[in-house]
Amino acid sequence: MRIPPLRLATWALAFVHTFPARAHTAAFLEKPSLADAWKGFGGILAVGIYLLPVGVQARALTAVWRKRRSLLRAAALLLVLVHAVPAFDHLPRWLASGSWADAWRGIGASLAIAWFLAPLSVQARAIRGLAHATRATTFWRLARAR
């Protein structure tokens, strides 16, 4: 069984969001703070969204894009701000210490910022490319089977 690249990407994104979800939710439960609450519960929300079937994600985004485009743009800006926090926190630490943990957190957050700031046409092309790779792979696998 071959897993489509787009599904692998959403699973990977869900996985990396489990780290802040787990760490900040645990910190919040130990000593409640607003900073740990939004990071921890935001991470849990991200994991939940990424684990939804890709078709559900696509239909939801399409519906919001058609009916409430400004809401989608506002959400993208909010996500830029949310990811700026770990980027500004971990990138300087990485440059000072060379720590792998700070590197992947800072670079990952920076990539998320770039993604959410990218024009929607660029995002759509990238997602279509992953989806096309899925269809092309399926097509060639079926063609070889005959």
N, C-alpha and C positions, 0 to 999 in steps of 0.2 A: 504494500500500500504506500503510495506516494503522497506526502502532505504538500499542499499548494504553498508556494513561497509567501503569498500574502498572509496565510494562516500562520506560517512559521514566524513571520515578522510580528504579528499581533501577539503570539505567545511569548516571543522574546521580550516585547515591550511590557507585557504583563509581568513577566519574571523579574525584570530589572526594577519595576515599581514595587515589588514585594519588599525590597530592602528598606527604602524609606518608610513604607507602610508599617513594617514590623518594628523597626527601631523607634520611630517617633510615636507610634501608638503605645508601645511599651513604656516609653518615657512619659507619655501623657498619663497613662494609668498609674504610674508610680508617683508622679508629681504633676498634676494638671497645669498646663500652660497653653495659651492661645497658639504660640509658635509650634509646639508639638502637635496640637490638635489639628490644625489645618494641614500640616505636612503628613501626619499619619493617616487621617481620614481621607485626605485628598489622594494619597497613594492607594488606599483601599478602593476608592471610587475608580481610579484609573485602572486598577487590576480588573475590577468588575466589568468595566466597559471593554477592555481589550479581550476579555474572555467570552464576550458575546459572540455569537456566530457572525462571520464577516458579512453575510447578507443582511443581517439585522442592523449592523453598524452602517452599511451602505444605504439602506432604506431610510434610516433615521437621519443621516447626514443629508441625503437628498431632500427629504421632507422639510428639514429645517432650512436648507438652502433655498428651496422654492417659496416657502412661506415667511420665513423670518431671517433673511440674509443678514440683517444688522446684528441679530443675536449671535449668529455664527462668528461674525467679525469681532464682536465684543468678547466672546469666549476665547478666540485666538489671542487677543491682546491680554486677557487675563492669564492664559497659559504661558505667554511670554514672560509676564511678571513673576508668575509662580516658579518658572524654571530659572529665572535670573537669580533667585536667592541661592540655590545650590551652586550655580555657576560662579557667582561672586564669592561664595564661601570656599569652594574647593579648588578653583583654578589657582589662586594665589598660594594656597597651601601646597598644591602640587609643585608649583614652580620653586617654592622654598625648600621642599623636602624630597621631591622626586617620588613620592608615595604613589603606588599603583591605585590604591583605593581612592585617593583624591583625584588622580588622573581620570579614571573612567567616570567618576561622578561629575567632575567639572566639564569634561569633554562631552559626555552624554547630555548634560543639561544645555550646553552650548549648541549641540546639534538639534535639540528640541526647540530652542529659541529660533535657530535658522529655519527649521521646518515651519513653525507657526508664523514666521514673518514672510515666508516665501509666498509669492502670488498663488492664488488658488489654482490657476492654470498649471503651474509647475507641480503642485501637489497632485493634481488630478492626473497629469502625465506620468508621474512616478508610480502612482497606484495602478493606473491602467497598464503600465509596463510590467508590474508584478503579476497582475491578473492575466495579461497576454502571455507571459512566460508560463503561467499555469496551463492556459489553453493550448499553447504550442507544445508543451511537454506531453499533455494528455493526447493531443493529436498524433504526435510521433510515436508514442507508446502504443496507441491503438493501431496505427498504420503498420508498425513492425509485427504486431500480433497476427496480422492477416496473412 
